[in-house]
Amino acid sequence: SPGGKLPPYTAKVFTPAELSLLARLTEIIIPKTDTPGAAEAGVPLLMDGTAGRNAGFAANWKKALAWFAAQPGDPAALIARISAE
């Protein structure tokens, strides 16, 4: 594309709220340091593209995102607790 710019990405599977939550969760796992974190590196968009090609992947992630969205409190603390189990 001219100037090296890519067109804006339009989500294929996840809603804006799901993409936002996915960005928060992936950023907790791979945070920004002196290099980009997961969200800045485009991991949620990569996952959306994968979900668009794999219905099982999409269904599993939509279910997981709904579960995370329903949990009270800080997602980072929840991920830490789940990781410790």
Secondary structure, 3 states (H helix, E strand, C coil): CHHHCCCCCCCCCCCHHHHHHHHHHHHHHCCCCCCCCCCCCCHHHHHHHHHHHCHHHHHHHHHHHHHHHHCCCCHHHHHHHHHHC
